[in-house]
Amino acid sequence: MIKPARYTLLLICAVQFFLAIAFFLQLPFAVNLWPFPGTTPLTFIFVSSIFAAAAASTLWAVASKNYGALAGIGLDYLTILLPVSILSFQLGANSETPELTIYGIACLVGVLFGLGLLLWSIRIPIDNTVPLPGIVRWSFAFFIVALLIVSIQLILKRPNIIPWAITPDLSVVIGAMFLGAAMYFIYALIRPSWFNAAGQLCGFLAYDVVLIAPFLTRLPTTPPEHQLGLSIYTAVVTYSGLLAIYYLFIHKPTRIRLSMLASRATTL
């Protein structure tokens, strides 16, 4: 069971990385896959960051063979894709084009996949030999609170919650994405182990790498109503990126080393 699941997840990672690049570059096929009207270039870049984060988190769990860490990713899929599928079906029922309904069906398949991933992996133990650093724990708690506040406001379609223009429907979609991220970080605190939390940091780092340059280049030209929000968002992205870099690549007890992954491959 493990080997087929491993190869399937690696294939999913490859597809997600490919889609991250495609949405970042706004390639025509990727733009045509996205059914929601009124999507701006920065929203496409944001979608790219979500795909990159999902791929990086999954790749960590597979590479380190901590399959129990995949339960948080399954929970993330469920939390994001279920409300997006419902919204897509609602919009599709009121539209003469089938794209939104087809997208809703695709999201529903993702919901079933997330549920299966959650039920399969949540029973698998996670390596607890390296504890979760205190700074990471408290940072995750902060991220959870911030993500929950922002996601609720977005799902309620409050204006100017994120620092660029979005439609009310996209507000719900992006709100679901933030809510899924919150659930993923909550899972890291429920099972507090470095080998679980490293997945969240890998995902956050990929997310930050995609967003930081577009955010910085837009700061000088951002409309006044979004200036403060973009500055705060950029600060959070910068902090989370530095946090991930330090604990993934610098801090000796937690940094990723090929020897660490190789030793786990021989013992698991």
Secondary structure, DSSP 8 states (H G I E B T S, - for coil): -HHHHHHHHHHHHHHHHHHHHHHHHT-HHHHHH---TT--HHHHHHHHHHHHHHHHHHHHHHHTT-GGGHHHHHHHHHHHHHHHHHHHHHHHHT-SSSHHHHHHHHHHHHHHHHHHHHHHHTTS----SSB--HHHHHHHHHHHHHHHHHHHHHHTT-TTSSSS---HHHHHHHHHHHHHHHHHHHHHHHS-BHHHHHHHHHHHHHHHHHHHHHHHHHGGGS-HHHHHHHHHHHHHHHHHHHHHHIIIIISTTT---HHHHHHHHHH-
